[in-house]
Amino acid sequence: MTAPALAPREVEYLERLARGESIQEIAQAWHYEESGARSIGERLRKKLGARTNTQAVFIAVQLKVLDPTRRHGDHAGFAAHRYRGEEPCDACWAGERAYRTERRAARKASMSNAA
Ligand SMILES: [Zn+2]
């Protein structure tokens, strides 16, 4: 079984489901109406022959559309995208921003301790 051609949004939908995001959270991240996110999900499930989102994620792993060894959503995931020469995904950007904020706060704290 070869993977059907999926749109980037459809792949991202799968990645977000795999990270445990709800339809509401996906819609919010994309600034979509919930119905817009749902219709992407419906089209995707039809392409994959899946009845549910859970089955869609499982099929996507079997088809290697999703790589369970790839890490997303944190500094390590961000660095891995960069290493592969890719633009980091939204989740990895968010994780990287949180990481940088944390690092900045830690630096600031250590500077005020030294003073
Ligand atoms: Zn990523």
Residues whose N, C-alpha, C, O or C-beta is under 5 A from the ligand:
A	BS01	ZN	R71 H72 G73 G77 C89 C92
